[in-house]
């Protein structure tokens, strides 16, 4: 009989439907998707998933001489890559102190440099190809309690000294001048970080790749992989792909394509809201920075190019509560949080609200490897994937080209398996969040 795996239903899994209004999709009707695959297609490399990891992998393979194809269940950037806060920040969701304590200072420096290189890659792509994505330099982590101040001051000192990174601690009036609110009392400022419109970036990067000879098939989900070694077949609804190498880049949206990978992460959810363009744009975040709270359950926000405020935060899902009900509750909570931080926006109309899923690992660091010969994968950025996915794309491309087994960089990372193939995700998530809340309240 074998194992019966649970079905993967993306709409039910996300709790999001056609009524969602993603700010980044406001001009979607002006874009043209690639045609779906019909019939048989052959290539040297097939990348599954057209988010940051998949697109970056294709980018670093574009001059390799290999025939590279990319398939996407929906359209490029449909998942977390096209729904996120647009913040380009160094580091990982795992705290750097935790990484240094568990894996050593040398390895912590390796992972920090990896992350910063990801930022450099994004900036390089924007500069080299003149990508119009509303990029702005500058970001800050924020604190509103005395214990946050102490942690931020220590963080700035350690990151500057241990990792030689340009970072500056701020407090008092300097913080209000950066953010336009007196809600926060401390901050660290990172001039080399930044923010941008992730979906505009994805659309332009997709065109760059197409012009480089990369073949795209959108609205083409991978349903089954069969074969071995350098002779694999990917079945899709209306065709098949024969390929020697596969790179799995679906992250939270890969589903049960490779069941054992589905045990390496749980799904967490993030919600976003956006206002109309603000009337007094210079008052809110006058320095035009990406802002993120330095807490476990953080709010993050920035202004878009048209002066709208984009504001986001994560869910605390409880077992037995429907995702859609939880989402509505959390959207309302985000509106309350926004109004608390910026009292002048208490009556501001929320024009857009949307959200999506992200893959979270036990260590908050990604899973990377070769699940079968010549089938590579990367997932589990745990909410910090923009820059790290770009550097990961280079790592995967280098591994595939035989330059190095780059994915072995992540071999020391210890990620526990989550049993149930997704059935217990909400329970695992609720327990994990409860533990983190206790830590934040009593120990941190």
MIVEXRO-485010 format. One line per 5 residues: number of its first residue (from 1); their letters; for each residue x, z, y of N, C-alpha, C. Coordinates in steps of 0.2 Angstrom, whole numbers. Layout:
BEGIN
NUM	A	X:Z:Y:X:Z:Y:X:Z:Y | ...
END
This chain:
BEGIN
1	XXXXX	4:0:-6:0:0:0:4:0:6 | 10:4:6:14:4:12:11:9:18 | 15:9:23:12:13:29:7:9:33 | 2:12:35:-3:9:39:-2:12:46 | 1:8:51:3:10:57:-3:9:62
6	XXXXX	-4:14:67:-9:13:72:-9:7:76 | -15:4:78:-15:-1:82:-13:0:89 | -10:-5:92:-8:-4:99:-12:-8:103 | -16:-4:107:-21:-7:112:-19:-6:119 | -16:-11:122:-13:-9:129:-18:-7:134
11	XXXXX	-24:-9:134:-29:-7:139:-31:1:138 | -32:2:132:-34:9:130:-28:14:131 | -22:11:129:-16:15:130:-15:17:137 | -16:12:141:-14:13:148:-19:17:152 | -26:16:150:-31:19:154:-32:15:161
16	XXXXX	-29:9:161:-30:5:167:-34:-1:166 | -38:-4:170:-42:-10:169:-41:-15:174 | -46:-20:174:-46:-25:179:-48:-23:186 | -50:-17:187:-52:-14:193:-46:-11:197 | -40:-11:194:-34:-8:197:-32:-13:203
21	XXXXX	-30:-10:208:-27:-15:214:-20:-12:215 | -16:-16:213:-9:-15:214:-6:-18:220 | -4:-14:225:-1:-17:231:3:-23:230 | 8:-23:225:13:-28:225:9:-34:222 | 3:-34:220:0:-40:217:-4:-43:222
26	XXXXX	-4:-41:229:-9:-43:234:-8:-51:235 | -3:-54:234:-2:-61:234:-1:-65:228 | -3:-61:222:-2:-64:216:-5:-71:215 | -11:-72:218:-14:-79:217:-10:-85:220 | -5:-83:224:0:-88:226:5:-90:221
31	XXXXX	6:-86:216:11:-87:211:8:-91:205 | 13:-95:201:11:-99:196:14:-96:190 | 11:-94:184:14:-92:178:16:-97:174 | 21:-96:170:24:-101:165:18:-102:160 | 18:-108:157:13:-109:151:15:-105:145
36	XXXXX	10:-103:141:11:-100:135:14:-104:130 | 17:-101:125:20:-105:119:15:-108:115 | 15:-115:113:11:-118:109:15:-122:104 | 15:-121:97:19:-125:93:25:-121:91 | 30:-125:89:37:-122:87:42:-123:93
41	XXXXX	46:-118:93:51:-118:98:58:-115:95 | 63:-118:97:70:-115:94:74:-113:100 | 78:-108:99:83:-106:104:88:-102:100 | 94:-100:104:99:-96:102:98:-89:103 | 94:-87:108:93:-80:110:85:-80:112
46	XXXXX	81:-76:110:75:-75:112:74:-67:115 | 73:-67:121:72:-60:124:64:-59:125 | 62:-53:122:55:-51:122:54:-46:128 | 50:-48:133:49:-44:138:52:-46:145 | 48:-48:150:51:-50:156:50:-45:162
51	XXXXX	53:-39:160:54:-34:165:61:-34:167 | 63:-29:171:70:-28:173:75:-29:168 | 74:-26:162:80:-27:157:80:-34:154 | 74:-37:153:74:-44:150:77:-49:155 | 75:-48:161:77:-53:166:84:-52:168
56	XXXXX	87:-46:168:94:-45:169:98:-47:163 | 96:-46:157:99:-49:151:100:-57:152 | 94:-60:153:94:-67:154:99:-69:160 | 99:-65:165:103:-67:171:111:-67:169 | 113:-63:165:120:-62:163:121:-67:157
61	XXXXX	116:-70:154:117:-75:149:116:-82:151 | 114:-83:158:112:-90:160:118:-95:160 | 124:-93:161:130:-97:161:134:-97:154 | 131:-94:149:134:-93:142:135:-99:138 | 131:-104:140:130:-110:135:125:-110:130
66	XXXXX	122:-104:129:117:-103:124:110:-105:127 | 106:-107:122:99:-109:124:95:-102:124 | 93:-100:130:90:-93:130:82:-94:132 | 78:-91:128:71:-91:130:68:-84:131 | 63:-83:135:60:-77:136:53:-77:136
71	XXXXX	50:-72:132:43:-72:131:40:-66:133 | 34:-66:136:31:-60:139:24:-60:138 | 21:-54:136:14:-54:134:9:-56:139 | 11:-54:145:7:-55:151:11:-60:156 | 12:-58:162:16:-62:166:23:-57:168
76	XXXXX	28:-61:170:34:-57:172:33:-51:177 | 35:-45:175:34:-40:179:28:-36:178 | 24:-38:173:17:-35:172:18:-27:171 | 23:-25:167:24:-18:166:26:-14:171 | 30:-9:169:33:-4:174:37:-7:180
81	XXXXX	40:-13:178:45:-16:183:41:-19:189 | 35:-20:188:31:-23:193:26:-18:196 | 26:-11:194:22:-6:196:25:0:199 | 31:0:200:35:6:201:35:7:209 | 39:12:211:39:14:218:44:10:222
86	XXXXX	48:6:219:53:1:222:59:5:225 | 60:11:222:66:15:224:72:13:220 | 78:12:223:84:10:220:89:16:221 | 89:21:216:92:27:217:98:28:211 | 103:31:213:108:32:208:106:38:203
91	XXXXX	110:38:197:109:43:192:103:42:187 | 101:47:184:96:46:178:91:51:179 | 85:51:175:80:56:175:83:63:172 | 88:62:168:91:68:165:96:70:171 | 96:77:172:100:80:177:108:79:176
96	XXXXX	112:77:181:119:76:179:123:82:177 | 120:88:179:123:94:176:122:95:169 | 116:93:167:114:94:160:118:89:156 | 119:83:158:123:78:155:130:80:154 | 133:83:159:140:85:159:141:91:154
101	XXXXX	136:96:154:136:102:150:136:100:143 | 131:95:141:130:93:134:135:88:131 | 137:83:136:142:78:133:149:78:136 | 150:82:141:156:83:144:157:79:151 | 162:81:155:162:78:161:164:71:161
106	XXXXX	168:69:157:171:62:156:165:57:155 | 161:59:150:155:55:148:150:55:154 | 149:61:157:144:61:163:147:56:168 | 153:56:170:156:51:175:154:44:172 | 155:43:166:154:36:163:147:34:165
111	XXXXX	142:38:163:135:37:164:133:36:172 | 136:40:176:135:40:183:137:33:186 | 143:31:184:146:25:186:142:19:183 | 139:19:177:135:14:174:129:13:179 | 126:19:181:120:19:186:121:16:192
116	XXXXX	127:18:195:129:15:202:130:8:201 | 134:5:196:135:-2:195:128:-6:194 | 123:-2:192:116:-5:192:114:-7:199 | 115:-2:203:113:-3:210:117:-9:213 | 123:-9:212:128:-15:214:125:-21:212
121	XXXXX	123:-22:205:121:-28:203:115:-30:206 | 110:-26:208:104:-28:211:105:-30:218 | 110:-27:222:112:-29:228:115:-36:228 | 119:-37:223:123:-43:222:118:-49:221 | 113:-48:217:108:-53:216:105:-55:222
126	XXXXX	103:-50:226:99:-51:232:103:-55:237 | 110:-53:238:114:-56:242:116:-63:240 | 118:-64:234:121:-70:232:115:-75:232 | 109:-74:230:104:-78:230:99:-78:235 | 100:-74:240:96:-73:246:89:-72:244
131	XXXXX	88:-67:240:81:-65:238:78:-61:243 | 72:-64:245:67:-61:250:63:-55:246 | 65:-49:247:61:-44:243:61:-37:248 | 62:-38:254:61:-33:259:66:-27:258 | 72:-28:256:77:-23:254:79:-19:260
136	XXXXX	79:-12:260:81:-8:265:86:-3:262 | 91:-1:266:96:3:264:94:10:265 | 96:15:261:95:22:263:89:26:259 | 91:31:256:86:35:252:88:43:252 | 83:47:251:85:54:251:81:58:246
141	XXXXX	84:63:243:80:68:239:78:74:243 | 72:76:242:69:81:247:67:88:243 | 68:93:247:66:100:245:62:104:250 | 57:108:248:53:112:252:53:119:251 | 57:121:246:58:128:245:65:130:246
146	XXXXX	66:137:247:73:139:247:77:137:241 | 74:138:235:78:136:229:80:129:229 | 75:125:232:77:118:232:83:116:237 | 83:120:242:89:119:247:95:121:243 | 95:126:240:102:128:236:104:123:231
151	XXXXX	99:121:227:100:116:222:103:109:225 | 99:107:231:101:101:234:108:101:237 | 110:107:240:117:108:243:122:108:237 | 121:111:232:125:111:226:126:104:223 | 120:100:223:120:93:220:124:89:225
156	XXXXX	123:89:231:127:85:236:135:86:235 | 137:93:234:144:94:234:146:92:227 | 143:92:221:145:90:215:146:83:214 | 141:79:217:140:72:216:146:69:221 | 147:72:226:153:70:231:159:71:228
161	XXXXX	161:77:225:167:79:223:168:76:216 | 164:76:211:165:75:204:164:67:203 | 160:64:207:158:57:206:160:52:212 | 163:55:217:166:51:222:161:47:225 | 154:49:226:149:46:229:147:48:236
166	XXXXX	145:43:240:143:44:247:137:48:247 | 137:54:249:130:58:249:131:64:254 | 126:66:257:127:70:263:121:75:263 | 122:82:263:117:87:263:114:87:270 | 108:88:271:104:89:277:99:94:277
171	XXXXX	98:98:283:93:103:283:90:103:290 | 84:107:290:81:108:297:78:102:300 | 80:101:307:78:96:311:80:89:308 | 86:89:305:88:82:303:83:80:297 | 81:84:293:76:82:288:69:79:291
176	XXXXX	67:83:296:61:81:300:62:74:303 | 68:73:306:69:67:309:70:61:304 | 72:62:298:72:57:293:65:55:290 | 61:60:289:55:59:286:49:59:290 | 49:62:296:43:62:300:38:67:299
181	XXXXX	40:72:295:36:78:293:40:84:293 | 37:90:294:41:97:294:39:100:287 | 36:96:283:35:99:276:41:101:272 | 46:97:273:52:98:269:58:101:274 | 62:105:271:67:109:274:74:107:272
186	XXXXX	75:103:267:81:102:265:81:95:262 | 87:91:262:88:85:259:95:83:257 | 96:78:253:102:74:253:101:67:254 | 105:64:258:105:58:261:110:53:257 | 107:47:255:112:43:251:111:36:254
191	XXXXX	116:34:259:115:28:262:116:22:258 | 119:22:252:120:16:248:115:15:243 | 110:20:243:104:19:239:99:15:243 | 93:13:241:88:10:245:81:9:242 | 78:4:245:71:2:242:69:-5:243
196	XXXXX	64:-8:240:62:-15:240:56:-16:237 | 53:-22:238:47:-24:234:49:-26:227 | 47:-22:222:50:-24:215:47:-31:213 | 40:-32:215:37:-38:212:40:-44:215 | 41:-44:222:43:-50:225:50:-51:222
201	XXXXX	54:-46:221:61:-47:218:60:-50:211 | 56:-48:207:55:-51:200:53:-58:201 | 48:-60:205:46:-67:206:52:-71:208 | 56:-69:212:61:-73:215:67:-74:209 | 68:-68:206:73:-68:200:71:-73:195
206	XXXXX	64:-73:193:61:-77:188:63:-84:190 | 62:-86:196:63:-93:198:71:-95:198 | 75:-90:199:82:-91:199:84:-93:192 | 81:-89:187:83:-90:180:80:-97:177 | 74:-98:179:71:-105:177:75:-111:180
211	XXXXX	78:-110:186:82:-115:189:89:-115:185 | 91:-110:182:97:-109:178:96:-112:171 | 90:-114:169:89:-117:162:86:-112:157 | 84:-106:160:81:-101:155:74:-103:154 | 71:-103:148:64:-105:146:60:-99:146
216	XXXXX	54:-100:150:49:-94:150:43:-96:146 | 40:-92:143:34:-92:140:30:-86:142 | 25:-86:146:21:-80:148:14:-81:144 | 11:-75:145:5:-74:141:6:-76:133 | 12:-74:131:14:-75:124:17:-69:121
221	XXXXX	12:-65:118:15:-59:115:18:-60:108 | 24:-56:107:27:-56:100:23:-52:95 | 20:-55:90:16:-52:85:19:-49:79 | 25:-53:77:28:-51:71:35:-54:71 | 40:-51:68:47:-53:68:48:-53:60
226	XXXXX	51:-59:58:53:-59:51:60:-63:50 | 63:-63:44:69:-66:43:75:-61:43 | 81:-63:43:87:-59:43:93:-62:46 | 98:-58:47:104:-60:50:103:-65:56 | 105:-71:56:105:-76:62:99:-81:61
231	XXXXX	94:-79:57:88:-83:56:82:-80:56 | 80:-79:62:74:-75:63:68:-79:66 | 62:-77:64:56:-80:66:51:-75:70 | 49:-77:76:45:-73:80:38:-76:80 | 33:-73:77:26:-76:77:23:-74:84
236	XXXXX	19:-79:87:15:-78:93:8:-80:91 | 3:-79:96:-3:-81:94:-4:-89:93 | 0:-93:96:-1:-100:95:5:-104:94 | 10:-100:91:16:-104:89:21:-99:86 | 27:-102:85:33:-98:82:39:-100:86
241	XXXXX	44:-95:86:50:-96:89:56:-95:83 | 60:-99:82:66:-99:78:72:-97:82 | 75:-92:80:81:-89:85:86:-86:80 | 92:-86:83:98:-82:80:98:-75:82 | 96:-74:88:97:-67:91:91:-65:95
246	XXXXX	89:-59:95:83:-56:98:85:-50:102 | 83:-50:108:84:-44:113:77:-41:114 | 75:-35:112:69:-32:113:69:-28:120 | 65:-30:125:66:-27:131:59:-25:134 | 54:-23:129:47:-21:131:46:-14:133
251	XXXXX	51:-10:132:51:-3:134:44:0:132 | 40:3:137:34:6:135:29:2:132 | 30:-5:133:25:-10:131:27:-14:125 | 32:-12:121:34:-16:115:29:-14:110 | 26:-8:110:21:-7:105:24:-6:98
256	XXXXX	20:-9:93:22:-8:86:26:-14:83 | 29:-18:87:32:-24:85:38:-22:80 | 42:-17:82:46:-13:77:44:-6:76 | 41:-4:71:38:3:71:43:8:72 | 49:8:69:54:13:70:56:14:77
261	XXXXX	55:9:81:57:10:88:52:14:92 | 46:14:90:40:17:93:41:25:92 | 45:27:87:46:34:87:51:37:91 | 54:33:95:60:35:99:58:37:106 | 52:37:108:49:38:114:42:40:114
266	XXXXX	40:44:119:33:45:120:31:41:127 | 24:40:128:22:37:134:20:42:139 | 22:41:145:20:45:151:17:40:156 | 14:43:160:10:39:165:11:40:172 | 11:35:176:13:37:183:7:33:187
271	XXXXX	5:36:193:0:33:197:3:32:204 | 0:27:207:3:25:214:-3:24:218 | -2:25:225:-7:23:230:-4:20:236 | -8:16:240:-5:13:246:-10:13:251 | -8:14:257:-13:14:263:-13:7:266
276	XXXXX	-17:6:271:-17:0:275:-11:1:279 | -8:-5:282:-3:-4:287:-4:2:292 | 0:6:293:-1:12:297:-1:10:305 | -5:13:309:-5:12:316:1:14:319 | 3:20:318:9:23:321:15:23:316
281	XXXXX	17:17:314:22:17:309:29:20:310 | 31:21:317:37:24:318:37:32:317 | 31:35:316:31:42:316:32:44:308 | 29:40:304:30:41:297:36:38:294 | 41:42:291:47:40:289:51:36:294
286	XXXXX	53:39:300:55:34:305:62:31:303 | 66:34:299:72:31:296:71:25:291 | 65:24:289:63:19:284:67:20:277 | 67:26:275:70:28:269:66:28:263 | 69:27:257:65:29:251:66:37:250
291	XXXXX	60:40:249:60:47:248:57:50:242 | 61:55:239:59:57:232:60:65:232 | 55:69:230:56:76:229:61:77:224 | 65:83:225:70:85:220:67:90:216 | 62:88:212:58:93:208:57:90:201
296	XXXXX	55:93:196:52:90:190:46:86:191 | 41:89:194:35:85:195:35:83:203 | 38:77:204:39:75:211:34:70:213 | 34:70:220:31:65:223:36:60:226 | 35:54:226:40:49:229:36:44:234
301	XXXXX	39:42:239:36:38:244:40:34:248 | 38:29:251:42:25:256:37:20:260 | 39:17:265:35:12:269:37:5:266 | 32:1:266:33:-6:264:35:-10:270 | 36:-16:269:38:-20:275:33:-21:280
306	XXXXX	26:-21:278:21:-21:283:18:-15:286 | 22:-9:284:21:-3:287:16:1:283 | 14:-1:277:9:3:273:14:9:270 | 10:14:268:14:20:265:12:19:257 | 17:19:253:17:18:246:19:25:243
311	XXXXX	14:28:239:15:35:238:13:36:230 | 18:39:226:17:40:219:19:46:216 | 17:47:210:18:53:206:16:53:199 | 18:57:195:16:57:187:10:61:185 | 8:59:179:2:63:176:4:69:172
316	XXXXX	0:73:172:0:79:167:-6:78:162 | -5:74:157:-10:73:152:-11:78:147 | -18:80:146:-19:85:142:-23:82:135 | -22:85:130:-25:82:124:-32:82:124 | -36:77:122:-43:77:122:-46:74:128
321	XXXXX	-42:73:133:-45:71:140:-43:64:140 | -48:60:142:-47:52:142:-42:51:148 | -39:45:147:-34:43:151:-37:41:158 | -43:38:157:-46:35:164:-48:41:168 | -51:46:165:-53:52:168:-47:56:171
326	XXXXX	-42:56:168:-36:60:170:-33:56:176 | -33:49:175:-30:45:181:-34:46:187 | -41:46:187:-45:47:193:-43:54:196 | -42:59:192:-41:65:195:-34:65:198 | -29:62:195:-22:62:198:-22:57:204
331	XXXXX	-26:52:204:-26:48:210:-28:53:216 | -34:56:215:-36:61:220:-31:66:222 | -27:68:217:-22:73:218:-16:70:223 | -15:64:222:-10:60:226:-12:60:233 | -18:58:234:-21:58:241:-20:65:244
336	XXXXX	-22:70:241:-21:77:243:-14:78:245 | -10:77:241:-2:78:242:0:74:248 | -2:68:249:0:64:254:-3:67:261 | -9:69:261:-12:72:267:-8:79:269 | -6:82:263:-2:89:265:4:87:268
341	XXXXX	8:82:265:14:81:268:14:78:275 | 9:73:276:8:70:282:1:71:284 | 0:77:288:-7:79:290:-10:73:294 | -7:69:298:-10:64:302:-13:59:298 | -12:59:291:-15:53:287:-21:56:283
346	XXXXX	-23:62:285:-29:65:281:-35:60:281 | -36:56:286:-42:52:286:-40:44:284 | -33:43:282:-31:37:281:-34:34:275 | -36:27:276:-40:24:270:-34:22:265 | -36:23:259:-32:21:253:-34:14:251
351	XXXXX	-30:9:252:-32:2:250:-31:0:243 | -25:3:240:-23:1:234:-22:7:229 | -24:7:223:-22:12:218:-21:9:212 | -15:11:208:-13:8:202:-9:12:198 | -7:10:192:-2:14:188:0:11:182
356	XXXXX	3:14:178:6:11:172:10:16:168 | 13:14:162:16:18:157:23:17:158 | 27:23:156:34:22:155:36:26:149 | 42:24:146:44:27:139:49:32:141 | 47:38:138:51:44:140:54:47:133
361	XXXXX	61:48:133:64:50:127:65:58:128 | 67:61:122:68:68:122:74:70:127 | 79:66:128:85:68:132:84:65:139 | 79:61:140:78:58:147:83:53:148 | 87:51:143:92:45:143:89:40:138
366	XXXXX	91:34:139:88:28:135:91:28:128 | 87:24:124:89:22:117:91:15:118 | 97:14:115:100:7:115:103:6:108 | 103:0:106:106:-1:99:105:-8:96 | 106:-9:90:105:-15:86:101:-12:80
371	XXXXX	94:-14:80:90:-11:75:91:-15:69 | 93:-21:69:95:-25:63:100:-30:66 | 104:-33:61:109:-38:64:107:-43:69 | 110:-43:75:108:-47:80:101:-46:83 | 98:-41:82:92:-39:85:94:-32:89
376	XXXXX	94:-33:96:96:-28:100:90:-25:104 | 91:-19:106:85:-16:110:88:-11:115 | 83:-10:120:85:-4:125:78:-2:127 | 77:5:127:70:7:130:71:15:132 | 66:17:135:67:24:136:70:27:143
381	XXXXX	70:23:148:73:25:154:70:31:157 | 64:33:155:61:39:157:60:40:164 | 58:34:167:56:34:174:61:33:179 | 67:31:177:73:29:181:76:23:179 | 72:17:179:74:11:176:77:5:180
386	XXXXX	75:6:187:76:0:191:84:-2:191 | 88:2:193:95:0:193:98:0:186 | 96:5:182:99:6:175:97:1:171 | 91:-2:172:89:-8:167:94:-14:169 | 96:-15:175:100:-21:177:107:-20:174
391	XXXXX	110:-14:174:116:-13:171:115:-14:163 | 110:-11:161:108:-12:154:108:-19:152 | 105:-24:156:105:-31:154:112:-34:154 | 116:-32:158:123:-34:157:126:-31:151 | 125:-25:149:128:-22:143:125:-26:137
396	XXXXX	119:-27:137:116:-31:131:118:-38:130 | 119:-41:136:122:-48:136:129:-48:134 | 133:-44:136:140:-43:133:140:-42:126 | 136:-37:124:136:-36:116:134:-42:112 | 129:-46:115:127:-52:111:132:-57:111
401	XXXXX	136:-58:117:141:-63:117:147:-61:113 | 147:-55:111:153:-52:107:159:-50:111 | 158:-49:118:163:-47:122:165:-39:120 | 160:-36:118:161:-29:116:154:-27:113 | 154:-21:109:148:-18:107:146:-13:112
406	XXXXX	144:-16:118:143:-11:124:138:-6:123 | 133:-7:118:128:-2:117:131:4:114 | 137:4:112:140:10:109:141:15:114 | 141:13:121:142:18:126:137:23:126 | 131:22:123:126:27:122:125:30:116
411	XXXXX	130:29:111:130:32:105:130:40:105 | 134:43:110:133:50:110:127:53:112 | 122:49:115:116:52:117:112:54:111 | 109:60:111:105:62:105:98:62:107 | 94:58:104:87:58:106:83:59:99
416	XXXXX	78:64:100:74:66:94:69:61:93 | 67:60:86:61:56:85:54:60:86 | 50:56:89:43:58:90:38:55:84 | 36:59:80:32:57:74:25:55:76 | 22:51:72:15:49:74:14:42:77
421	XXXXX	20:39:78:19:32:81:14:31:87 | 15:36:91:11:36:97:4:40:97 | 2:42:91:-4:46:91:-4:53:94 | 2:56:94:3:62:97:6:63:104 | 7:57:107:10:57:113:8:61:118
426	XXXXX	1:62:119:-2:66:124:-1:73:123 | -1:75:117:1:82:115:8:84:116 | 13:79:114:20:80:115:21:81:123 | 18:76:127:19:76:134:16:83:137 | 10:85:135:7:91:138:11:97:137
431	XXXXX	14:97:130:18:103:129:25:103:133 | 28:97:133:34:96:137:33:98:144 | 27:96:147:26:97:154:25:104:156 | 21:108:151:20:115:151:27:119:151 | 31:117:147:38:120:147:42:119:153
436	XXXXX	42:113:156:45:111:162:42:115:168 | 36:116:168:32:120:173:35:127:173 | 35:130:167:37:137:167:45:137:169 | 49:132:167:56:132:169:56:132:177 | 52:128:180:52:127:187:50:133:191
441	XXXX	45:136:188:42:142:191:47:149:190 | 50:149:184:53:156:183:61:155:183 | 63:150:181:71:149:180:74:145:185 | 71:139:187:75:135:192:73:137:199
END
